């Protein structure tokens, strides 16, 4: 039975640290995700106005000008079903400010592994961790999964 191919999930990574954005991109793209980057809320909003709906927002919870929580609120005002993964080196602070996460939200503590990031993204987007997901935009990955 052939595997069903699905559209590659569109992700934006919002973090004030370029190295973090780069690492997240390098972890997600080989798995078939389409990744955009933004260094803050304004750049993220500009990028989305030009490119359309997203599947997942990955946002640093603590950024200098605007928190990841505020970025998520702005995005969800336009796209209420958007999944959100907060990444933070300060999980205690996150839960001090927000005692609970809403449906469709999760957090991942920095530093994280590639497998941890892929698992968190997959669970948010698909409700399960599936290493063999074949995204339509990445036929080479689908072929590799069939081996």
N, CA, C and O atoms as CSV, one atom per row, in Angstrom:
chain,resi,resn,atom,element,x,y,z
A,1,UNK,N,N,0.845,-1.173,0.000
A,1,UNK,CA,C,0.000,0.000,0.000
A,1,UNK,C,C,0.892,1.238,0.000
A,1,UNK,O,O,1.804,1.330,0.822
A,2,UNK,N,N,0.656,2.179,-0.890
A,2,UNK,CA,C,1.460,3.398,-0.993
A,2,UNK,C,C,1.125,4.346,0.152
A,2,UNK,O,O,-0.017,4.439,0.600
A,3,UNK,N,N,2.145,5.037,0.605
A,3,UNK,CA,C,1.935,6.026,1.659
A,3,UNK,C,C,1.234,7.246,1.083
A,3,UNK,O,O,1.510,7.656,-0.044
A,4,UNK,N,N,0.347,7.812,1.846
A,4,UNK,CA,C,-0.343,9.021,1.426
A,4,UNK,C,C,0.592,10.208,1.631
A,4,UNK,O,O,1.165,10.380,2.707
A,5,UNK,N,N,0.737,11.003,0.614
A,5,UNK,CA,C,1.602,12.179,0.688
A,5,UNK,C,C,0.775,13.380,1.124
A,5,UNK,O,O,-0.344,13.573,0.647
A,6,UNK,N,N,1.316,14.177,2.017
A,6,UNK,CA,C,0.619,15.371,2.471
A,6,UNK,C,C,1.458,16.588,2.164
A,6,UNK,O,O,2.662,16.482,1.933
A,7,UNK,N,N,0.827,17.737,2.161
A,7,UNK,CA,C,1.522,18.985,1.881
A,7,UNK,C,C,2.507,19.298,2.993
A,7,UNK,O,O,2.214,19.096,4.172
A,8,UNK,N,N,3.657,19.783,2.616
A,8,UNK,CA,C,4.689,20.146,3.589
A,8,UNK,C,C,4.173,21.249,4.507
A,8,UNK,O,O,3.681,22.271,4.029
A,9,UNK,N,N,4.278,21.055,5.815
A,9,UNK,CA,C,3.825,22.079,6.755
A,9,UNK,C,C,4.667,23.360,6.645
A,9,UNK,O,O,5.890,23.306,6.514
A,10,UNK,N,N,3.992,24.498,6.702
A,10,UNK,CA,C,4.653,25.807,6.671
A,10,UNK,C,C,4.857,26.287,8.097
A,10,UNK,O,O,3.919,26.329,8.893
A,11,UNK,N,N,6.087,26.645,8.408
A,11,UNK,CA,C,6.482,27.018,9.755
A,11,UNK,C,C,7.192,28.365,9.712
A,11,UNK,O,O,7.937,28.653,8.775
A,12,UNK,N,N,6.958,29.188,10.729
A,12,UNK,CA,C,7.777,30.380,10.909
A,12,UNK,C,C,8.427,30.293,12.281
A,12,UNK,O,O,7.783,29.960,13.276
A,13,UNK,N,N,9.714,30.601,12.310
A,13,UNK,CA,C,10.492,30.599,13.547
A,13,UNK,C,C,10.766,32.045,13.907
A,13,UNK,O,O,11.405,32.770,13.145
A,14,UNK,N,N,10.282,32.466,15.073
A,14,UNK,CA,C,10.467,33.844,15.532
A,14,UNK,C,C,11.347,33.799,16.776
A,14,UNK,O,O,10.927,33.333,17.835
A,15,UNK,N,N,12.566,34.288,16.629
A,15,UNK,CA,C,13.528,34.306,17.732
A,15,UNK,C,C,14.503,35.444,17.470
A,15,UNK,O,O,14.912,35.668,16.331
A,16,UNK,N,N,14.873,36.159,18.520
A,16,UNK,CA,C,15.788,37.280,18.349
A,16,UNK,C,C,17.232,36.831,18.145
A,16,UNK,O,O,18.089,37.649,17.813
A,17,UNK,N,N,17.509,35.554,18.336
A,17,UNK,CA,C,18.858,35.027,18.158
A,17,UNK,C,C,18.979,34.327,16.803
A,17,UNK,O,O,18.344,33.296,16.580
A,18,UNK,N,N,19.802,34.889,15.886
A,18,UNK,CA,C,19.950,34.276,14.555
A,18,UNK,C,C,20.425,32.827,14.605
A,18,UNK,O,O,19.997,32.012,13.788
A,19,UNK,N,N,21.298,32.496,15.547
A,19,UNK,CA,C,21.805,31.121,15.632
A,19,UNK,C,C,20.689,30.134,15.948
A,19,UNK,O,O,20.679,29.023,15.419
A,20,UNK,N,N,19.751,30.526,16.802
A,20,UNK,CA,C,18.634,29.642,17.142
A,20,UNK,C,C,17.747,29.443,15.917
A,20,UNK,O,O,17.356,28.319,15.605
A,21,UNK,N,N,17.430,30.536,15.224
A,21,UNK,CA,C,16.598,30.417,14.011
A,21,UNK,C,C,17.265,29.496,12.996
A,21,UNK,O,O,16.604,28.652,12.391
A,22,UNK,N,N,18.556,29.654,12.812
A,22,UNK,CA,C,19.300,28.848,11.847
A,22,UNK,C,C,19.286,27.370,12.229
A,22,UNK,O,O,19.078,26.514,11.370
A,23,UNK,N,N,19.502,27.064,13.497
A,23,UNK,CA,C,19.503,25.674,13.954
A,23,UNK,C,C,18.129,25.042,13.770
A,23,UNK,O,O,18.024,23.905,13.311
A,24,UNK,N,N,17.079,25.769,14.125
A,24,UNK,CA,C,15.721,25.232,13.965
A,24,UNK,C,C,15.448,24.958,12.490
A,24,UNK,O,O,14.898,23.912,12.145
A,25,UNK,N,N,15.822,25.880,11.629
A,25,UNK,CA,C,15.645,25.676,10.182
A,25,UNK,C,C,16.389,24.424,9.729
A,25,UNK,O,O,15.838,23.599,9.000
A,26,UNK,N,N,17.632,24.284,10.159
A,26,UNK,CA,C,18.457,23.147,9.748
A,26,UNK,C,C,17.934,21.821,10.307
A,26,UNK,O,O,18.218,20.763,9.745
A,27,UNK,N,N,17.190,21.865,11.381
A,27,UNK,CA,C,16.580,20.650,11.930
A,27,UNK,C,C,15.293,20.275,11.206
A,27,UNK,O,O,15.015,19.092,11.011
A,28,UNK,N,N,14.503,21.275,10.805
A,28,UNK,CA,C,13.187,21.018,10.232
A,28,UNK,C,C,13.193,20.773,8.717
A,28,UNK,O,O,12.467,19.908,8.227
A,29,UNK,N,N,13.999,21.525,7.983
A,29,UNK,CA,C,13.947,21.427,6.525
A,29,UNK,C,C,14.262,20.026,5.988
A,29,UNK,O,O,13.583,19.575,5.066
A,30,UNK,N,N,15.264,19.320,6.526
A,30,UNK,CA,C,15.512,17.963,6.010
A,30,UNK,C,C,14.340,17.002,6.251
A,30,UNK,O,O,14.231,15.976,5.579
A,31,UNK,N,N,13.479,17.328,7.191
A,31,UNK,CA,C,12.292,16.507,7.456
A,31,UNK,C,C,11.115,16.923,6.580
A,31,UNK,O,O,10.028,16.357,6.700
A,32,UNK,N,N,11.318,17.907,5.698
A,32,UNK,CA,C,10.278,18.290,4.750
A,32,UNK,C,C,9.469,19.517,5.101
A,32,UNK,O,O,8.547,19.871,4.366
A,33,UNK,N,N,9.785,20.180,6.204
A,33,UNK,CA,C,9.066,21.393,6.586
A,33,UNK,C,C,9.544,22.573,5.738
A,33,UNK,O,O,10.721,22.659,5.388
A,34,UNK,N,N,8.629,23.470,5.415
A,34,UNK,CA,C,8.963,24.726,4.742
A,34,UNK,C,C,9.097,25.770,5.845
A,34,UNK,O,O,8.130,26.063,6.549
A,35,UNK,N,N,10.295,26.331,5.995
A,35,UNK,CA,C,10.600,27.175,7.147
A,35,UNK,C,C,10.917,28.603,6.730
A,35,UNK,O,O,11.725,28.843,5.833
A,36,UNK,N,N,10.259,29.549,7.404
A,36,UNK,CA,C,10.586,30.959,7.284
A,36,UNK,C,C,11.123,31.419,8.627
A,36,UNK,O,O,10.853,30.801,9.657
A,37,UNK,N,N,11.886,32.508,8.615
A,37,UNK,CA,C,12.475,33.032,9.844
A,37,UNK,C,C,12.108,34.495,10.026
A,37,UNK,O,O,11.899,35.226,9.058
A,38,UNK,N,N,12.033,34.910,11.292
A,38,UNK,CA,C,11.812,36.317,11.629
A,38,UNK,C,C,12.513,36.600,12.952
A,38,UNK,O,O,12.546,35.758,13.849
A,39,UNK,N,N,13.077,37.811,13.053
A,39,UNK,CA,C,13.807,38.162,14.274
A,39,UNK,C,C,12.926,38.843,15.314
A,39,UNK,O,O,13.400,39.201,16.392
A,40,UNK,N,N,11.661,39.021,14.999
A,40,UNK,CA,C,10.740,39.639,15.946
A,40,UNK,C,C,9.343,39.693,15.371
A,40,UNK,O,O,9.091,39.230,14.259
A,41,UNK,N,N,8.439,40.268,16.147
A,41,UNK,CA,C,7.026,40.295,15.771
A,41,UNK,C,C,6.779,41.041,14.465
A,41,UNK,O,O,6.032,40.558,13.614
A,42,UNK,N,N,7.388,42.200,14.292
A,42,UNK,CA,C,7.123,42.995,13.092
A,42,UNK,C,C,7.572,42.271,11.829
A,42,UNK,O,O,6.833,42.213,10.846
A,43,UNK,N,N,8.788,41.719,11.854
A,43,UNK,CA,C,9.285,40.995,10.684
A,43,UNK,C,C,8.415,39.765,10.415
A,43,UNK,O,O,8.163,39.431,9.258
A,44,UNK,N,N,7.962,39.098,11.456
A,44,UNK,CA,C,7.102,37.928,11.298
A,44,UNK,C,C,5.773,38.308,10.660
A,44,UNK,O,O,5.313,37.642,9.733
A,45,UNK,N,N,5.161,39.367,11.149
A,45,UNK,CA,C,3.880,39.813,10.594
A,45,UNK,C,C,4.027,40.226,9.137
A,45,UNK,O,O,3.162,39.921,8.316
A,46,UNK,N,N,5.112,40.915,8.811
A,46,UNK,CA,C,5.365,41.306,7.421
A,46,UNK,C,C,5.518,40.080,6.528
A,46,UNK,O,O,4.969,40.036,5.427
A,47,UNK,N,N,6.263,39.087,7.001
A,47,UNK,CA,C,6.488,37.874,6.216
A,47,UNK,C,C,5.183,37.140,5.949
A,47,UNK,O,O,4.955,36.655,4.840
A,48,UNK,N,N,4.342,37.058,6.945
A,48,UNK,CA,C,3.094,36.315,6.802
A,48,UNK,C,C,2.113,37.030,5.887
A,48,UNK,O,O,1.379,36.382,5.141
A,49,UNK,N,N,2.091,38.360,5.935
A,49,UNK,CA,C,1.199,39.110,5.033
A,49,UNK,C,C,1.540,38.818,3.581
A,49,UNK,O,O,0.667,38.856,2.714
A,50,UNK,N,N,2.815,38.525,3.316
A,50,UNK,CA,C,3.247,38.268,1.947
A,50,UNK,C,C,3.152,36.807,1.537
A,50,UNK,O,O,3.203,36.500,0.346
A,51,UNK,N,N,3.015,35.894,2.507
A,51,UNK,CA,C,3.103,34.482,2.140
A,51,UNK,C,C,1.887,33.630,2.498
A,51,UNK,O,O,1.823,32.473,2.083
A,52,UNK,N,N,0.942,34.144,3.234
A,52,UNK,CA,C,-0.267,33.372,3.512
A,52,UNK,C,C,-0.241,32.569,4.792
A,52,UNK,O,O,0.662,32.734,5.612
A,53,UNK,N,N,-1.239,31.686,4.977
A,53,UNK,CA,C,-1.421,30.950,6.232
A,53,UNK,C,C,-0.262,30.013,6.566
A,53,UNK,O,O,0.448,29.521,5.688
A,54,UNK,N,N,-0.102,29.788,7.857
A,54,UNK,CA,C,0.936,28.908,8.381
A,54,UNK,C,C,0.304,27.696,9.035
A,54,UNK,O,O,-0.894,27.669,9.314
A,55,UNK,N,N,1.138,26.695,9.274
A,55,UNK,CA,C,0.700,25.532,10.040
A,55,UNK,C,C,1.224,25.597,11.471
A,55,UNK,O,O,0.565,25.130,12.400
A,56,UNK,N,N,2.417,26.179,11.647
A,56,UNK,CA,C,3.046,26.180,12.961
A,56,UNK,C,C,3.880,27.441,13.163
A,56,UNK,O,O,4.656,27.844,12.297
A,57,UNK,N,N,3.698,28.045,14.322
A,57,UNK,CA,C,4.528,29.159,14.775
A,57,UNK,C,C,5.446,28.628,15.867
A,57,UNK,O,O,4.979,28.076,16.863
A,58,UNK,N,N,6.741,28.793,15.681
A,58,UNK,CA,C,7.715,28.460,16.719
A,58,UNK,C,C,8.285,29.790,17.196
A,58,UNK,O,O,8.936,30.502,16.431
A,59,UNK,N,N,8.042,30.124,18.454
A,59,UNK,CA,C,8.426,31.443,18.963
A,59,UNK,C,C,9.176,31.338,20.275
A,59,UNK,O,O,8.784,30.600,21.179
A,60,UNK,N,N,10.260,32.089,20.361
A,60,UNK,CA,C,10.977,32.223,21.628
A,60,UNK,C,C,10.036,32.943,22.588
A,60,UNK,O,O,9.449,33.965,22.232
A,61,UNK,N,N,9.891,32.421,23.790
A,61,UNK,CA,C,8.960,33.048,24.730
A,61,UNK,C,C,9.492,34.380,25.242
A,61,UNK,O,O,8.715,35.304,25.478
A,62,UNK,N,N,10.807,34.490,25.418
A,62,UNK,CA,C,11.409,35.730,25.929
A,62,UNK,C,C,12.226,36.405,24.843
A,62,UNK,O,O,13.315,35.949,24.494
A,63,UNK,N,N,11.687,37.502,24.309
A,63,UNK,CA,C,12.409,38.324,23.337
A,63,UNK,C,C,12.399,39.746,23.864
A,63,UNK,O,O,11.520,40.113,24.644
A,64,UNK,N,N,13.364,40.549,23.448
A,64,UNK,CA,C,13.506,41.889,24.027
A,64,UNK,C,C,12.312,42.830,23.870
A,64,UNK,O,O,11.933,43.503,24.828
A,65,UNK,N,N,11.717,42.889,22.684
A,65,UNK,CA,C,10.675,43.884,22.444
A,65,UNK,C,C,9.263,43.348,22.656
A,65,UNK,O,O,8.426,44.014,23.266
A,66,UNK,N,N,9.003,42.158,22.158
A,66,UNK,CA,C,7.671,41.563,22.250
A,66,UNK,C,C,7.842,40.096,22.625
A,66,UNK,O,O,8.689,39.413,22.050
A,67,UNK,N,N,7.062,39.603,23.569
A,67,UNK,CA,C,7.170,38.203,23.977
A,67,UNK,C,C,6.609,37.269,22.906
A,67,UNK,O,O,5.833,37.680,22.044
A,68,UNK,N,N,7.017,36.020,22.982
A,68,UNK,CA,C,6.464,35.011,22.087
A,68,UNK,C,C,4.969,34.849,22.270
A,68,UNK,O,O,4.244,34.551,21.321
A,69,UNK,N,N,4.511,35.046,23.500
A,69,UNK,CA,C,3.082,34.977,23.792
A,69,UNK,C,C,2.318,36.048,23.017
A,69,UNK,O,O,1.248,35.778,22.473
A,70,UNK,N,N,2.861,37.251,22.966
A,70,UNK,CA,C,2.223,38.342,22.217
A,70,UNK,C,C,2.260,38.064,20.716
A,70,UNK,O,O,1.287,38.334,20.012
A,71,UNK,N,N,3.368,37.531,20.227
A,71,UNK,CA,C,3.465,37.161,18.809
A,71,UNK,C,C,2.367,36.138,18.487
A,71,UNK,O,O,1.678,36.256,17.473
A,72,UNK,N,N,2.214,35.140,19.355
A,72,UNK,CA,C,1.187,34.115,19.139
A,72,UNK,C,C,-0.210,34.734,19.132
A,72,UNK,O,O,-1.041,34.369,18.300
A,73,UNK,N,N,-0.475,35.656,20.041
A,73,UNK,CA,C,-1.794,36.323,20.075
A,73,UNK,C,C,-2.072,37.055,18.767
A,73,UNK,O,O,-3.176,36.976,18.227
A,74,UNK,N,N,-1.078,37.762,18.264
A,74,UNK,CA,C,-1.253,38.516,17.006
A,74,UNK,C,C,-1.537,37.574,15.839
A,74,UNK,O,O,-2.419,37.838,15.022
A,75,UNK,N,N,-0.792,36.481,15.766
A,75,UNK,CA,C,-0.980,35.534,14.670
A,75,UNK,C,C,-2.327,34.832,14.778
A,75,UNK,O,O,-3.009,34.623,13.775
A,76,UNK,N,N,-2.704,34.469,15.997
A,76,UNK,CA,C,-3.961,33.749,16.174
A,76,UNK,C,C,-5.181,34.651,15.980
A,76,UNK,O,O,-6.283,34.152,15.749
A,77,UNK,N,N,-5.004,35.950,16.069
A,77,UNK,CA,C,-6.111,36.859,15.768
A,77,UNK,C,C,-6.525,36.686,14.307
A,77,UNK,O,O,-7.706,36.771,13.972
A,78,UNK,N,N,-5.542,36.444,13.448
A,78,UNK,CA,C,-5.817,36.254,12.029
A,78,UNK,C,C,-6.034,34.786,11.666
A,78,UNK,O,O,-6.733,34.476,10.701
A,79,UNK,N,N,-5.436,33.890,12.440
A,79,UNK,CA,C,-5.510,32.462,12.142
A,79,UNK,C,C,-5.701,31.690,13.451
A,79,UNK,O,O,-4.731,31.168,13.999
A,80,UNK,N,N,-6.929,31.609,13.959
A,80,UNK,CA,C,-7.205,31.040,15.281
A,80,UNK,C,C,-6.747,29.593,15.482
A,80,UNK,O,O,-6.450,29.198,16.609
A,81,UNK,N,N,-6.685,28.805,14.420
A,81,UNK,CA,C,-6.305,27.397,14.558
A,81,UNK,C,C,-4.801,27.155,14.449
A,81,UNK,O,O,-4.367,26.004,14.411
A,82,UNK,N,N,-4.002,28.216,14.398
A,82,UNK,CA,C,-2.551,28.085,14.275
A,82,UNK,C,C,-1.970,27.367,15.492
A,82,UNK,O,O,-2.281,27.710,16.633
A,83,UNK,N,N,-1.132,26.377,15.239
A,83,UNK,CA,C,-0.432,25.668,16.307
A,83,UNK,C,C,0.790,26.493,16.710
A,83,UNK,O,O,1.421,27.136,15.871
A,84,UNK,N,N,1.116,26.467,18.015
A,84,UNK,CA,C,2.212,27.293,18.536
A,84,UNK,C,C,3.129,26.441,19.406
A,84,UNK,O,O,2.681,25.742,20.315
A,85,UNK,N,N,4.418,26.516,19.108
A,85,UNK,CA,C,5.432,25.871,19.931
A,85,UNK,C,C,6.325,26.967,20.499
A,85,UNK,O,O,7.064,27.627,19.769
A,86,UNK,N,N,6.245,27.149,21.815
A,86,UNK,CA,C,7.118,28.116,22.483
A,86,UNK,C,C,8.439,27.435,22.799
A,86,UNK,O,O,8.459,26.336,23.352
A,87,UNK,N,N,9.537,28.083,22.451
A,87,UNK,CA,C,10.842,27.579,22.836
A,87,UNK,C,C,11.427,28.564,23.839
A,87,UNK,O,O,11.337,29.779,23.660
A,88,UNK,N,N,12.025,28.029,24.892
A,88,UNK,CA,C,12.521,28.910,25.938
A,88,UNK,C,C,13.642,28.252,26.726
A,88,UNK,O,O,13.673,27.034,26.907
A,89,UNK,N,N,14.538,29.070,27.178
A,89,UNK,CA,C,15.563,28.625,28.100
A,89,UNK,C,C,15.133,28.870,29.528
A,89,UNK,O,O,15.875,28.579,30.466
A,90,UNK,N,N,13.937,29.404,29.695
A,90,UNK,CA,C,13.425,29.804,31.008
A,90,UNK,C,C,12.018,29.261,31.218
A,90,UNK,O,O,11.062,30.030,31.320
A,91,UNK,N,N,11.889,27.946,31.282
A,91,UNK,CA,C,10.567,27.321,31.418
A,91,UNK,C,C,9.860,27.772,32.693
A,91,UNK,O,O,8.642,27.948,32.693
A,92,UNK,N,N,10.607,27.960,33.777
A,92,UNK,CA,C,9.983,28.410,35.024
A,92,UNK,C,C,9.326,29.771,34.839
A,92,UNK,O,O,8.232,30.004,35.353
A,93,UNK,N,N,9.981,30.675,34.108
A,93,UNK,CA,C,9.406,31.991,33.841
A,93,UNK,C,C,8.161,31.890,32.973
A,93,UNK,O,O,7.188,32.613,33.187
A,94,UNK,N,N,8.194,30.991,31.992
A,94,UNK,CA,C,7.037,30.818,31.117
A,94,UNK,C,C,5.815,30.454,31.953
A,94,UNK,O,O,4.749,31.047,31.789
A,95,UNK,N,N,5.967,29.478,32.849
A,95,UNK,CA,C,4.811,29.039,33.630
A,95,UNK,C,C,4.477,29.996,34.771
A,95,UNK,O,O,3.367,29.954,35.302
A,96,UNK,N,N,5.412,30.853,35.152
A,96,UNK,CA,C,5.086,31.898,36.131
A,96,UNK,C,C,4.167,32.935,35.482
A,96,UNK,O,O,3.268,33.468,36.133
A,97,UNK,N,N,4.398,33.215,34.196
A,97,UNK,CA,C,3.584,34.185,33.468
A,97,UNK,C,C,2.294,33.565,32.937
A,97,UNK,O,O,1.263,34.234,32.865
A,98,UNK,N,N,2.351,32.294,32.566
A,98,UNK,CA,C,1.184,31.588,32.016
A,98,UNK,C,C,1.057,30.269,32.742
A,98,UNK,O,O,1.866,29.362,32.543
A,99,UNK,N,N,0.064,30.160,33.568
A,99,UNK,CA,C,-0.070,28.938,34.363
A,99,UNK,C,C,-0.523,27.737,33.539
A,99,UNK,O,O,-0.406,26.599,33.996
A,100,UNK,N,N,-1.039,27.971,32.331
A,100,UNK,CA,C,-1.424,26.864,31.467
A,100,UNK,C,C,-1.240,27.241,30.019
A,100,UNK,O,O,-1.202,28.418,29.660
A,101,UNK,N,N,-1.127,26.217,29.195
A,101,UNK,CA,C,-1.042,26.420,27.752
A,101,UNK,C,C,-2.394,26.061,27.146
A,101,UNK,O,O,-3.069,25.148,27.622
A,102,UNK,N,N,-2.784,26.769,26.109
A,102,UNK,CA,C,-4.052,26.511,25.445
A,102,UNK,C,C,-3.930,25.309,24.529
A,102,UNK,O,O,-2.830,24.832,24.251
A,103,UNK,N,N,-5.070,24.826,24.064
A,103,UNK,CA,C,-5.095,23.755,23.085
A,103,UNK,C,C,-4.310,24.212,21.856
A,103,UNK,O,O,-4.462,25.350,21.411
A,104,UNK,N,N,-3.490,23.349,21.319
A,104,UNK,CA,C,-2.701,23.705,20.148
A,104,UNK,C,C,-1.413,24.429,20.490
A,104,UNK,O,O,-0.748,24.960,19.601
A,105,UNK,N,N,-1.049,24.459,21.770
A,105,UNK,CA,C,0.201,25.080,22.206
A,105,UNK,C,C,1.034,24.062,22.967
A,105,UNK,O,O,0.500,23.170,23.626
A,106,UNK,N,N,2.346,24.207,22.869
A,106,UNK,CA,C,3.271,23.370,23.629
A,106,UNK,C,C,4.535,24.184,23.850
A,106,UNK,O,O,4.707,25.252,23.261
A,107,UNK,N,N,5.416,23.678,24.699
A,107,UNK,CA,C,6.691,24.352,24.868
A,107,UNK,C,C,7.812,23.333,24.816
A,107,UNK,O,O,7.624,22.156,25.123
A,108,UNK,N,N,8.971,23.807,24.423
A,108,UNK,CA,C,10.166,22.992,24.333
A,108,UNK,C,C,11.292,23.796,24.951
A,108,UNK,O,O,11.552,24.933,24.555
A,109,UNK,N,N,11.954,23.199,25.921
A,109,UNK,CA,C,13.003,23.918,26.638
A,109,UNK,C,C,14.320,23.851,25.872
A,109,UNK,O,O,14.721,22.793,25.388
A,110,UNK,N,N,14.990,25.009,25.771
A,110,UNK,CA,C,16.315,25.088,25.174
A,110,UNK,C,C,17.336,24.625,26.204
A,110,UNK,O,O,17.142,24.874,27.394
A,111,UNK,N,N,18.382,23.981,25.810
A,111,UNK,CA,C,18.633,23.476,24.453
A,111,UNK,C,C,17.808,22.211,24.200
A,111,UNK,O,O,17.491,21.463,25.125
A,112,UNK,N,N,17.472,21.993,22.940
A,112,UNK,CA,C,16.685,20.825,22.572
A,112,UNK,C,C,17.392,20.082,21.450
A,112,UNK,O,O,18.229,20.640,20.740
A,113,UNK,N,N,17.038,18.820,21.308
A,113,UNK,CA,C,17.619,17.987,20.254
A,113,UNK,C,C,16.751,18.055,18.996
A,113,UNK,O,O,15.614,18.526,19.039
A,114,UNK,N,N,17.294,17.586,17.897
A,114,UNK,CA,C,16.539,17.529,16.649
A,114,UNK,C,C,15.326,16.622,16.825
A,114,UNK,O,O,14.223,16.960,16.396
A,115,UNK,N,N,15.535,15.466,17.459
A,115,UNK,CA,C,14.409,14.542,17.642
A,115,UNK,C,C,13.346,15.158,18.550
A,115,UNK,O,O,12.154,14.944,18.331
A,116,UNK,N,N,13.758,15.919,19.567
A,116,UNK,CA,C,12.788,16.578,20.439
A,116,UNK,C,C,11.963,17.609,19.695
A,116,UNK,O,O,10.751,17.703,19.893
A,117,UNK,N,N,12.625,18.395,18.825
A,117,UNK,CA,C,11.918,19.400,18.036
A,117,UNK,C,C,10.965,18.740,17.048
A,117,UNK,O,O,9.813,19.156,16.922
A,118,UNK,N,N,11.440,17.713,16.347
A,118,UNK,CA,C,10.585,17.031,15.370
A,118,UNK,C,C,9.389,16.369,16.038
A,118,UNK,O,O,8.283,16.383,15.497
A,119,UNK,N,N,9.609,15.792,17.208
A,119,UNK,CA,C,8.507,15.169,17.929
A,119,UNK,C,C,7.478,16.209,18.370
A,119,UNK,O,O,6.275,15.995,18.221
A,120,UNK,N,N,7.950,17.341,18.914
A,120,UNK,CA,C,7.022,18.390,19.362
A,120,UNK,C,C,6.216,18.937,18.187
A,120,UNK,O,O,5.003,19.111,18.302
A,121,UNK,N,N,6.868,19.210,17.066
A,121,UNK,CA,C,6.179,19.737,15.887
A,121,UNK,C,C,5.157,18.730,15.363
A,121,UNK,O,O,4.026,19.096,15.042
A,122,UNK,N,N,5.556,17.466,15.278
A,122,UNK,CA,C,4.669,16.422,14.770
A,122,UNK,C,C,3.454,16.230,15.676
A,122,UNK,O,O,2.329,16.097,15.192
A,123,UNK,N,N,3.680,16.215,16.978
A,123,UNK,CA,C,2.558,16.048,17.909
A,123,UNK,C,C,1.570,17.203,17.802
A,123,UNK,O,O,0.358,16.989,17.831
A,124,UNK,N,N,2.077,18.421,17.679
A,124,UNK,CA,C,1.183,19.572,17.540
A,124,UNK,C,C,0.400,19.522,16.233
A,124,UNK,O,O,-0.810,19.750,16.216
A,125,UNK,N,N,1.093,19.224,15.147
A,125,UNK,CA,C,0.463,19.285,13.829
A,125,UNK,C,C,-0.417,18.084,13.511
A,125,UNK,O,O,-1.468,18.229,12.887
A,126,UNK,N,N,0.015,16.884,13.941
A,126,UNK,CA,C,-0.668,15.662,13.513
A,126,UNK,C,C,-1.252,14.847,14.658
A,126,UNK,O,O,-1.953,13.863,14.424
A,127,UNK,N,N,-0.968,15.252,15.908
A,127,UNK,CA,C,-1.468,14.515,17.055
A,127,UNK,C,C,-0.723,13.230,17.327
A,127,UNK,O,O,-1.127,12.442,18.182
A,128,UNK,N,N,0.363,13.011,16.607
A,128,UNK,CA,C,1.174,11.805,16.796
A,128,UNK,C,C,2.585,12.089,16.274
A,128,UNK,O,O,2.805,13.028,15.509
A,129,UNK,N,N,3.514,11.273,16.699
A,129,UNK,CA,C,4.874,11.394,16.196
A,129,UNK,C,C,5.060,10.351,15.111
A,129,UNK,O,O,5.008,9.149,15.369
A,130,UNK,N,N,5.278,10.826,13.894
A,130,UNK,CA,C,5.419,9.932,12.758
A,130,UNK,C,C,6.686,10.298,12.004
A,130,UNK,O,O,6.713,11.286,11.271
A,131,UNK,N,N,7.712,9.521,12.176
A,131,UNK,CA,C,8.984,9.796,11.507
A,131,UNK,C,C,8.918,9.510,10.019
A,131,UNK,O,O,9.798,9.936,9.271
A,132,UNK,N,N,7.898,8.802,9.576
A,132,UNK,CA,C,7.835,8.403,8.176
A,132,UNK,C,C,6.859,9.247,7.364
A,132,UNK,O,O,6.484,8.854,6.259
A,133,UNK,N,N,6.445,10.383,7.881
A,133,UNK,CA,C,5.533,11.248,7.138
A,133,UNK,C,C,6.196,11.691,5.842
A,133,UNK,O,O,7.342,12.140,5.856
A,134,UNK,N,N,5.505,11.572,4.748
A,134,UNK,CA,C,6.036,11.988,3.452
A,134,UNK,C,C,5.313,13.246,3.004
A,134,UNK,O,O,4.118,13.214,2.711
A,135,UNK,N,N,6.029,14.335,2.952
A,135,UNK,CA,C,5.434,15.592,2.513
A,135,UNK,C,C,5.527,15.689,1.000
A,135,UNK,O,O,6.553,15.350,0.410
A,136,UNK,N,N,4.455,16.153,0.378
A,136,UNK,CA,C,4.390,16.228,-1.076
A,136,UNK,C,C,5.501,17.081,-1.657
A,136,UNK,O,O,5.973,16.807,-2.761
A,137,UNK,N,N,5.932,18.112,-0.935
A,137,UNK,CA,C,6.961,19.016,-1.468
A,137,UNK,C,C,8.346,18.386,-1.448
A,137,UNK,O,O,9.279,18.949,-2.020
A,138,UNK,N,N,8.503,17.255,-0.817
A,138,UNK,CA,C,9.808,16.619,-0.691
A,138,UNK,C,C,9.754,15.180,-1.185
A,138,UNK,O,O,9.790,14.262,-0.366
A,139,UNK,N,N,9.667,14.943,-2.520
A,139,UNK,CA,C,9.553,13.582,-3.016
A,139,UNK,C,C,10.768,12.720,-2.672
A,139,UNK,O,O,10.628,11.506,-2.523
A,140,UNK,N,N,11.943,13.310,-2.543
A,140,UNK,CA,C,13.135,12.526,-2.201
A,140,UNK,C,C,12.976,11.933,-0.802
A,140,UNK,O,O,13.375,10.793,-0.565
A,141,UNK,N,N,12.395,12.698,0.128
A,141,UNK,CA,C,12.177,12.195,1.472
A,141,UNK,C,C,11.146,11.061,1.458
A,141,UNK,O,O,11.285,10.082,2.190
A,142,UNK,N,N,10.126,11.200,0.632
A,142,UNK,CA,C,9.109,10.148,0.554
A,142,UNK,C,C,9.739,8.867,0.028
A,142,UNK,O,O,9.433,7.779,0.517
A,143,UNK,N,N,10.604,8.985,-0.950
A,143,UNK,CA,C,11.277,7.809,-1.500
A,143,UNK,C,C,12.184,7.170,-0.461
A,143,UNK,O,O,12.251,5.944,-0.371
A,144,UNK,N,N,12.881,7.981,0.325
A,144,UNK,CA,C,13.756,7.447,1.361
A,144,UNK,C,C,12.943,6.715,2.428
A,144,UNK,O,O,13.400,5.705,2.964
A,145,UNK,N,N,11.747,7.210,2.740
A,145,UNK,CA,C,10.908,6.575,3.737
A,145,UNK,C,C,10.382,5.222,3.266
A,145,UNK,O,O,10.039,4.370,4.085
A,146,UNK,N,N,10.317,5.023,1.964
A,146,UNK,CA,C,9.802,3.772,1.424
A,146,UNK,C,C,10.844,2.660,1.436
A,146,UNK,O,O,10.507,1.501,1.194
A,147,UNK,N,N,12.093,2.991,1.712
A,147,UNK,CA,C,13.163,1.980,1.711
A,147,UNK,C,C,13.059,1.050,2.876
A,147,UNK,O,O,13.882,0.146,3.019
